[in-house]
């Protein structure tokens, strides 16, 4: 990773997305840290930085593992801008072999063709599943379940921030390796 780009992204996350205090998380847990990564990932500069750093990390992981991914995506809404930013950077750098992008709905549409996965996903695709933040790993695992139910093969999970509260372990217990750009320790030192 480029240290300048990584540091710029870290500072942007700290400025826009990191809050300390007392919070109740989506999991119901209480925490002294709240991370709203959407504020950074929906920021034009933040999306560019996430795309650059995320694609570098994903490309390196694919290369060193001998893996080939067809697409990248995860549970809407947190994964959407991250997946798109990384997919766009992959297309910029590898125009003949880039990652397609998709999103996983929380539930299938009740109309039309009733899809749960929207975008550029096909059964049999090898997938990088994305999440903005992992705490318990619950929402990432829901995305994995939906992808696998539709015939996708999850290669590994890419997360912007690992809160270091058990989510990585939950995913790894399911056999899904986690690649995170940042951890709580990286951002706050503790």
C-alpha positions in Angstrom: 0.0 0.0 0.0 1.1 3.5 -0.6 1.9 5.0 2.8 0.7 8.5 1.7 -2.6 7.2 0.4 -3.1 5.0 3.4 -2.3 7.8 5.8 -4.6 10.2 4.0 -7.4 7.6 4.2 -6.7 7.0 7.9 -7.0 10.7 8.6 -10.2 11.0 6.6 -11.7 8.0 8.5 -10.7 9.6 11.8 -12.1 12.9 10.8 -15.4 11.8 9.3 -16.2 8.3 10.5 -14.8 7.7 14.0 -16.8 8.7 17.1 -16.0 7.9 20.7 -18.5 7.9 23.5 -21.3 5.4 24.4 -23.1 3.7 21.6 -25.4 0.8 20.9 -24.3 -1.1 17.8 -26.4 -2.9 15.2 -25.5 -6.2 17.0 -27.1 -4.7 20.2 -23.7 -4.5 21.9 -22.6 -1.4 23.8 -19.4 0.2 22.6 -17.2 3.2 23.3 -16.5 3.4 19.5 -18.9 4.2 16.6 -17.7 3.8 13.1 -19.8 5.3 10.3 -17.6 4.4 7.3 -20.4 5.4 4.9 -19.5 9.1 5.5 -16.0 8.4 4.3 -16.9 5.9 1.5 -19.5 8.3 0.1 -17.1 11.1 0.1 -15.6 11.6 -3.4 -12.0 11.7 -2.1 -12.7 8.9 0.4 -14.0 6.7 -2.4 -11.0 7.3 -4.5 -8.6 6.5 -1.7 -10.6 3.4 -0.8 -10.6 2.3 -4.4 -6.8 2.7 -4.7 -5.9 1.1 -1.3 -8.6 -1.5 -1.5 -7.7 -2.6 -5.0 -4.0 -2.8 -4.0 -4.8 -5.0 -1.1 -7.3 -7.2 -3.0 -5.0 -7.6 -6.0 -2.1 -8.6 -3.7 -4.2 -11.1 -1.8 -5.5 -12.6 -5.1 -2.0 -12.8 -6.5 -0.2 -14.3 -3.5 -3.0 -16.8 -3.0 -3.2 -17.8 -6.7 -6.9 -16.9 -6.7 -9.0 -15.3 -9.4 -12.1 -13.3 -8.6 -14.9 -12.5 -11.0 -16.8 -10.0 -8.8 -16.8 -8.0 -5.6 -19.8 -7.0 -3.4 -21.6 -7.4 -0.1 -24.6 -6.4 1.9 -26.2 -3.1 1.0 -25.6 -0.3 2.1 -22.2 -0.3 3.7 -20.5 -2.5 1.1 -21.9 -0.7 -1.9 -19.6 2.3 -2.3 -16.5 0.3 -1.2 -17.2 -2.5 -3.8 -17.8 0.1 -6.5 -14.7 2.1 -5.7 -12.5 -1.1 -5.8 -14.2 -2.4 -8.9 -13.7 0.9 -10.7 -10.0 1.0 -9.7 -9.6 -2.6 -10.9 -11.1 -1.6 -14.3 -8.8 1.4 -14.5 -5.7 -0.7 -13.8 -6.7 -3.9 -15.6 -9.2 -3.0 -18.4 -9.2 -6.5 -19.8 -9.6 -8.4 -16.5 -11.4 -6.3 -13.9 -13.8 -7.1 -11.0 -17.5 -6.9 -11.7 -19.6 -5.3 -8.9 -22.9 -6.4 -7.2 -24.9 -5.8 -4.1 -26.8 -8.1 -1.7 -30.2 -7.0 -0.6 -31.3 -7.6 3.0 -34.2 -9.5 1.5 -35.3 -10.5 -2.0 -37.5 -8.0 -3.9 -41.2 -8.8 -3.7 -41.7 -7.9 -7.4 -40.1 -8.3 -10.7 -37.8 -11.3 -10.8 -37.4 -11.2 -6.9 -33.7 -11.0 -6.8 -31.7 -10.9 -3.6 -28.4 -10.1 -5.5 -28.4 -7.2 -7.9 -25.8 -6.1 -10.4 -23.0 -8.1 -12.1 -23.2 -11.5 -10.4 -23.6 -15.0 -11.9 -23.9 -18.4 -10.2 -20.5 -20.0 -10.2 -18.6 -16.7 -9.8 -15.7 -16.5 -7.4 -16.4 -13.6 -5.1 -14.6 -11.1 -2.8 -17.3 -10.3 -0.2 -17.1 -6.8 1.2 -18.2 -5.0 4.4 -17.4 -1.6 5.7 -17.0 -2.5 9.4 -17.0 -5.9 11.1 -17.9 -6.2 14.8 -19.5 -9.7 15.3 -19.3 -10.6 11.6 -23.1 -11.1 11.4 -23.9 -8.9 8.4 -20.9 -10.2 6.5 -22.0 -13.8 7.2 -25.6 -12.9 5.9 -24.0 -11.7 2.7 -21.9 -14.8 2.4 -25.0 -17.0 3.0 -26.9 -15.1 0.2 -24.0 -15.4 -2.2 -23.5 -19.1 -1.6 -27.3 -19.7 -1.9 -27.1 -18.1 -5.3 -24.2 -20.3 -6.3 -21.3 -17.9 -5.7 -18.0 -19.0 -4.2 -16.6 -16.6 -1.6 -12.8 -16.4 -1.8 -12.2 -14.1 1.2 -13.7 -11.0 2.9 -12.5 -7.5 2.4 -13.4 -5.0 5.2 -12.5 -1.4 5.6 -12.3 -1.5 9.4 -12.1 -4.5 11.7 -13.3 -3.4 15.2 -11.4 -6.3 16.7 -14.4 -7.6 18.6 -14.8 -11.1 17.3 -16.0 -10.6 13.7 -12.8 -11.8 12.1 -12.9 -15.0 14.3 -16.5 -15.7 13.3 -15.7 -15.4 9.6 -12.6 -17.5 9.9 -14.6 -20.2 11.8 -16.6 -20.4 8.6 -13.4 -20.8 6.6 -13.5 -17.2 5.3 -10.2 -15.3 5.6 -10.5 -11.6 6.4 -8.4 -8.9 4.8 -8.9 -5.5 6.5 -7.4 -2.2 5.5 -7.6 -0.9 9.1 -8.3 -2.2 12.6 -9.4 -0.4 15.7 -5.8 -0.5 16.9 -4.6 1.0 13.6 -7.0 3.9 13.9 -6.9 4.5 17.7 -3.9 2.7 19.0 -6.1 0.7 21.4 
